[in-house]
Amino acid sequence: MDRRTTLKMLGGLALAGPLQATRSFAAAPKTMATVVKAASVPWFNILNQGLEAAGKQFNITTTMVGPAQVDPAQQVKLIDDLIAKKVDVIGLVPLDVKVTAQAVKRARDAGIVVITQEGENQDGKTWDLELISAKNYGEMQMKALAREMGEEGDYVVLVGTLTTPGHNAWADAAIAYQKAHYPKMRMVADRFPGADLIDESSRVTQQVLQTYPDVRGIVSMGSNGPIGAGNVIKQRRLEKKVAVVGTMIPAQAQALLMSGAIREGFLWNPKDAGYGMVAVARMVLDGTPIKTGIEIPTLGPATVDEANRVIQVDRVLTINKTTVGDLVKMGL
């Protein structure tokens, strides 16, 4: 992706969509609380910026909460608390769709709209908003890893948890693509959890390097995974031996990218994701029909899977030495 394309995509928040800022919402503000995977994670701090910006535009009072640890049971408790508070909308980035399913059902039974992100297979949701195709996103990351490994050698996959729906869908796609296209590459063990936290991904990387000394590649689906792995690679001076790629935030990854401890990264703008969740919530509250071709403010036209209640746009960004500086300047 070149610099012009990157800047054009990131300019989305500067453009008002069909739901313009000039639109008037005379009624009292609705309330929307979004439950994320974990509190104080940089990714979700940026997502919250989008929640707040859209809330102001669409007359929805937004808040964001998350468990102190990566724990789906804690997400359930937070959802139940929000049901008791009688919010109008619950946003959810689920850790385990099976664990949260009953809580989502309780919310819907209480008349609450539920908008998920990274939750395509969350039963009971009103709508799920995706900024990427899980298949394409996983395949992109495997293509990058294969390129950096010379299409041969041992590699490992990091995910947030073994039940995180988005991470594991991307991992499934990446692994399937490797098996179909790069027969000289080999995943040496099943995927490792820990990619949501820097300390945990650092520990996992240390363990991987000790157990599998011939590993030549690490792909992480969680945004803190490449940071933890990259720190270990830099400390051990393995930049030329072990390739690290994956989902990441540019500001966190910039120094490691420039040093070569991380080779390439991918993401969508979490600010756009937060903004889009609120925009979709507004559409639902207003009774707006949601069908393929509908314009989602800041995100553009969407493909809609009405049967599975999934709204999808394509907003993947590529992070490398050429693009990272501009992405950081844009607030990522």
TIVEX-752799 format. One record per atom (N, C-alpha, C): z, x, y. Coordinates in pm, whole numbers, plus 50000, padded with zeros to 5 digits. Atoms other than C-alpha are relative to their C-alpha. Layout:
BEGIN
ZXY
...
//
This chain:
BEGIN
500005008549881
500005000050000
500005008850124
500054991649881
499035014550338
500964994950106
499035003149895
501105014350655
499684986850068
500385012349931
499124986150815
500384987749918
499655011350086
499594963150516
501494997749996
498555001050003
503294970850500
500544993350126
499525005749874
503834962850868
499594985450013
500455014049992
501784930950839
500904991049917
499145008150085
503934918550551
501384998450060
498655000749943
507174927050726
500054992250129
500025007749876
506044908851035
500234985249980
499885014350031
506594875750859
501044992850079
498925006949931
509874868051027
499714997850147
500365002049860
508244871151366
499064988150017
500955011149994
505844843151277
500694987249962
499415013150036
506984807051284
499064992949906
500925006950088
505434786951001
499824985850043
500175014249968
504784749850982
501274994050058
498745004749942
508474744451054
500335009050118
499874991449883
508444758951405
501404999250058
498724999949930
511454768651610
500084988550099
500025010949904
510324741051844
500384986649939
499655012550066
511094714951583
501444996350033
498665004549959
514124694051677
500704993249884
499175006550100
516894684751436
501164993750074
499025006849915
518924658651619
501324997649928
498785003250075
521394651751339
500945012049997
499024989350013
524544671851282
499505010149898
500484989850093
523914704951104
500434997349857
499655000150141
523804704750727
500685013349967
499304987650039
525824730950539
499395005449871
500554993250117
524474756350289
500805012649974
499274988050040
526534782250103
499265006549884
500784993050102
524784808649893
500915009349921
499224991750091
526444824849592
499105011249948
500824988750043
525064859849530
500685007349884
499524993150120
525594884549246
501325007250023
498774992649970
528294905249416
500125001550151
499764998449857
529884908249758
499795014650041
500094986749939
529214938149986
498935009049939
501164992350048
525984948949813
498965000050112
500954999649887
523464961050078
498864990149989
501115009550019
520674939849928
500374986250053
499615013549961
522634907949986
500464999350145
499734999749856
523784918650331
498724997250078
501295002549935
520094918950426
499544985749973
500355013950032
519464886050245
500744990450093
499205008649913
522264870950455
499424999450142
500655000349869
520404880650772
498934989150004
501025010450008
517574858150657
500614986149992
499305012850007
519974830050568
500434995550140
499495003349868
521504831450915
498874996750097
501125002449908
518164833551099
499374986449974
500605013050033
516724803650913
500974988650030
499015010349970
519964784350950
499944995850145
500095003049857
519664786651328
498734992150030
501275006849972
516024775451319
499984985849944
500135012750070
516464746651075
501274991650004
498795008149979
519864733451190
500834998549873
499164999450120
521724743850876
501035011050020
498944990149989
525074761350893
500115007449867
500054992350124
524904789650638
501215009249986
499014990050034
527504810850465
499555006649869
500334992950124
527264836250181
501285005049936
498834995450074
529834843849913
499525006649871
500334993750127
529894865149600
501245005649936
498834994450069
532294878049336
500225014550039
499684986049969
534084910949395
499395009449896
500634992450108
532734923049059
498804992249948
501175006550057
529494915648877
500464991749880
499365008550101
530884885948681
499504985750016
500525013649987
529034853048616
501094989349999
498915009850000
532324835148547
500574998150140
499535001149862
533374842848903
499004992050084
500995008349930
530104827649025
500274985349974
499695014050033
531044795548844
501154995050085
498855003949919
534404794649024
499614997850145
500465001449861
532684799549358
499184987150016
500795012349994
530204771449285
500924987849999
499085011450007
533024747749188
500784998450129
499305000649871
534844756649510
499104993750106
500955005549903
531724748049709
499764985149975
500115014250031
531374714949526
501184992450061
498805006449945
534944706649627
499934999150152
500135000049853
534074715349987
498894990750048
501055009849970
531134690849970
498935005650092
501134994649925
528484714150108
498764991949966
501255007350026
524984699350134
499075007549906
500914991750080
523174728449970
500785012049945
499524987450057
524174756349733
498805008749968
500984989950040
522004787349714
500645008349890
499444992550112
522404808049400
499045010949954
500714988950066
521254842249278
500795002849873
499145000350119
522504838848919
500055013349925
499824988650089
523904866148698
499694996249855
500235004750137
523684845448379
499754985050007
500365014149979
521824812348388
500684990849899
499295008350097
523584800048074
501434997250046
498625001649953
527024805948223
500074990550119
499975008149878
526154789248554
499414986049981
500725012650019
524254759748402
500874987750022
499145011749986
527174735448383
500494998350143
499585000849861
528344744148733
498874994550088
501165005249926
524834737748866
499874985049975
500075014250031
524824704348685
501064992150076
498935006849926
528164695248844
499624998750148
500445000549860
526714703649185
498954989250020
501065010049988
523624682449129
500574985949983
499385013150021
525744653548996
500784995550124
499275003149876
527704655649323
499054997850117
500985002349895
524474651549519
499655012250082
500244987649927
524204688049624
498665005949957
501274993050027
520804705049651
500345014349955
499784986350048
520674737849454
498695007750004
501184991549985
518154764449557
500335013849942
499754987050060
517994795449337
498965010350044
500924988849980
516384829549382
500285009749886
499854992450125
515764852049080
500624991149893
499425009450096
516614821048880
498994990149948
501075008950045
513354807148747
500434991149883
499615007550120
514984796348420
501414994350010
498705006349982
518164782148571
499874984949982
500045014450023
518594747448424
500714992650114
499345008949904
519374719948673
499725002850145
500274996649860
518204737048990
499094989550064
500945008449927
516434717049259
498665007150011
501174991449997
513964745149325
500465014549989
499824985549998
513734782549260
498905006050085
500974993149915
512024805049514
499855014449954
500274986350042
510384837249394
499005006550095
500894992749912
508784863349617
499085009449925
500844991550085
507124880849325
499694992549871
500235004050139
505564874148987
500785009649913
499184991450086
508024887148729
499135009249916
500894992050084
505184899148507
499365011350081
500674989849919
503294917148783
500995010450051
499004990949944
506484931948926
500465010249896
499614990850106
507594946648595
498885009849967
501134991450032
504124959948524
499765010650107
500164990349892
503894976648866
500965011749983
499024989550014
507074995748799
499695009049880
500384991850115
505905007048455
498795008850031
501164991849962
502575018648597
500425012150081
499514988949918
504435039748852
500735010349914
499274990850087
506745054348588
499045007949912
500964993250086
503835062148357
499235010850077
500724990349919
501935079348635
500865012550023
499124988849969
504945100948723
500385008049875
499684993250126
505565109548356
498765005849932
501214995650066
501945118048283
499674991849877
500275009850106
501845087748051
500515004349863
499424996450129
503965104247782
501455004450017
498614995649998
507585111447694
500984988549988
498915009650017
510935093947660
500464994350133
499505006249878
512275069147915
501084989749966
498995010450015
515115044347969
499834989750111
500065011149905
515435011148151
501424996050039
498725004649949
518385001148371
499854985850056
499945013549943
519254964748453
501404997750055
498675002849947
522144949248641
500984996549889
499255003650121
523554931748334
498974996049895
500915003850107
522044922848000
499634985350004
500325014349986
521954886348112
499384996750135
500585002749868
520654889848470
498544995749981
501315005350038
517524867848449
498825007750059
501134993149939
515244884948700
499815014049944
500094986150047
516034920548594
499425000749858
500444999350138
515474913248227
498584994849982
501405004450004
512234894248288
499085011350044
500824988649955
510884924248482
499985010949894
499924989850105
512104947748211
499134996149881
500855004750110
510414926547943
498535003050029
501404997949963
507124928548132
499655014850002
500254985549992
507444965948193
499885006149861
499994994450135
508254974047832
498764995649922
501205005050068
505454951947700
498755007350048
501164993049944
502984969047934
499955014349946
499964986450056
504125003347816
499485000249857
500405000250141
503674994147451
498504997549985
501425003450008
500194980447519
499095010950056
500884991049927
498915008147745
500385014849994
499584985949999
500945040147705
500685003449868
499424997750133
501435047647334
500775013149987
499284987350007
502705082647404
501344999650072
498685001849939
505675069147599
500904992849900
499075006150095
508825058347415
501324996650068
498685003949951
511865038447523
501025004149894
499154993750101
514655057947352
501194991549958
498885008950033
517315030447358
499774986850070
500095012849932
517724994247453
500435001650144
499684998949856
518074987647825
501505001350025
498624997349966
521304998847992
500424991450119
499485007249882
523424976548225
500615009950099
499344991849899
524904989848548
499205002350126
500904996949889
521994989748793
500344992950131
499605006549876
523754967549047
500985008350083
498964992149934
526364994149133
499655014849993
500364985849996
525815030249241
500865008249905
499114992150086
528865044349064
499704997749852
500255003250139
528055026348741
498655005749955
501304994550038
524395036648742
500035015249994
499814985550010
525445072548809
500635003749866
499334997450128
527765071248508
499044998249884
500965002650107
525045056048290
498965011249993
500994989249998
522555082748400
500565012749940
499364988350060
524995110348315
500054998649848
499925002650144
525485094447973
498635001449934
501364999350055
521735091047918
499555014549986
500454986150003
521045127348005
500725008249894
499234993050103
523785138947771
499544995949860
500365005150133
522725116847480
498535002249967
501454998750020
518955119447529
499465010750095
500364989249907
518275153647685
498515001350027
501444999149979
514515149347651
499444988850086
500465011049915
514355118647875
499245005450120
500824995749888
511625122248134
499794989150105
500195010849905
511765088448307
501124989949997
499015010649985
514215062448438
499404989450091
500455011049915
513135028348568
501164990250013
498855008849974
515755006248731
499544987150064
500345013049945
515424969148796
501014995350105
499005003149898
518614967249008
499895009750116
500294992049881
518474980249364
500925012050020
499124988349989
521435004049332
499785010049887
500264991250113
520235018849003
499275012850037
500694987749963
517705043149153
500855009350087
499154991749914
520315055049402
500985007949913
499094993150090
522895062949133
499295010249915
500764990850084
520275078448906
499465011650083
500554989549914
518655097449193
501045010250042
498934990749963
521975112249299
500285009949888
499764991250115
522525125948949
498855009849982
501184991350014
518975139448928
500025011050105
499944990049893
519425157149262
501115010149974
498884991050028
522825171349167
499675009949889
500344991450115
521395185348843
498695007550021
501274993349967
518195197349012
498924997349895
500975004150101
516045177748772
498824992350061
501035007849930
513625164049034
498625001449937
501334997750057
510595179648861
499924996049853
499995003250143
511675170248509
500124985149973
499715014150026
512925134248535
499504991450116
500545009049898
511025106948724
500864987550008
499245012349976
513065078648878
499174990750086
500685010349922
511355046748995
500794987149985
499355012850017
512485011049047
500164992250129
499705008649885
513684983749280
501045006950086
499064992949913
515444997949584
499864995550144
500025002449856
516304994149951
499605012950070
500504987849938
514385019050168
501055008650069
499014992249926
517315029250390
500925007749905
499164993250098
519415037650085
499245011349930
500774990850084
516605055949907
499275010950077
500884991249922
514935074650194
500215014849971
499744985750020
516625108350154
499645004449859
500324996550138
516255107849776
498504999649974
501465000350011
512585098049805
499395012750059
500584988349932
511865126250048
500295012949923
499654988150078
513625151249821
499315000449864
500655000750130
511735139549513
500914995449887
499085004850103
514855127549328
499664985849957
500615012950033
513265092849342
498515001550030
501454998449981
509485090949302
499384988350076
500615011749935
508615055149408
500894987849979
499205012050010
510215021649471
499224987550034
500625013049977
509414984849495
501074990050041
499115011049967
511004954149647
499224989450074
500435009649901
510434922649841
501065000550108
499044999549890
512144918150174
501104989749974
498945009750027
515534902550094
500284990850120
499855008649883
515634889450451
499054988249992
500965010950021
512494869450376
500494990449892
499505008450108
514114856950055
501074990450051
498965008649944
517164843950240
499424989550092
500645009349908
515004828350508
499284989049923
500765009750077
512794811750250
500884990149926
499085009150069
515744797250058
500454988850093
499555010249904
516964779450369
498834990950039
501185008149966
513434768150460
499704989849891
500235009250111
513004752850114
501094989349998
498905009849994
516414736350144
499724989450106
500335009449893
515304720650472
498934990249957
501065008750051
512164707350308
500564989349906
499415009450096
514194691550029
500834989550074
499165009349924
516674676250273
499164990050078
500895008849923
513764661750474
499084991749912
500885007550089
511984648350165
498565004650005
501364994849991
508944670650220
499445002549861
500604997250131
506604670549916
499695014949987
500234985750023
506404705649766
498995001449888
501104998550094
503094712949598
499265013050029
500774987749983
500794742849547
499194999650129
500694998949873
499344754549877
500894997550119
499095002449888
502354744450085
500355013150068
499644988149923
503194769350360
501525000950010
498584997349985
506684783850332
500185008750123
499854992249877
507784796050677
500355014649971
499904985450010
507534834150706
499365005749874
500494994950127
506184836650351
498564996449969
501385003850022
502834819050366
499814989849890
500295010350100
501124796850107
500645003549866
499294998050125
502914792049776
499284993449884
500385006550124
502004784549418
501234992849947
498855008150039
504224756749287
499854995449855
499915004950136
505154750448925
500964988150003
499165011849983
506384714748958
500824996949876
499295003050124
507364711348594
501275008349987
498854991050013
509694741448604
500745002150131
499334999849870
510644736948971
500085014150058
500064986349950
509514771749076
498935001150109
500904997249887
507944781249410
499795015050004
500264985650005
506224815149412
499025004450106
500924993249909
504684837149678
499935014649956
500184985950040
503544873549655
500325008950119
499554992249886
505474896949884
500515013849959
499524987050047
505844929949697
499685010950101
500144988349915
506364961349906
500125012549913
499924987350070
505764996749779
500695010250090
499194990449923
508235023649889
499715014049949
500264986050034
507145059949891
500175008650125
499794991049887
507195090050120
499194995750123
500865004149889
504405074950331
500534987450068
499625012949944
505845039950378
501474998750037
498575002249986
509615044950371
500485000350144
499554998949861
509985055350736
499804987050078
500295012549929
508305023750870
500874988749948
499165010550057
510265001850629
501435001050054
498654998049946
513545016750749
500054995650146
500055004249860
512525011251112
500014984850014
500055014649997
511914974651030
501314993549956
498695005550035
515534970950919
500304999649853
499764999750144
515174976350547
500585013449957
//
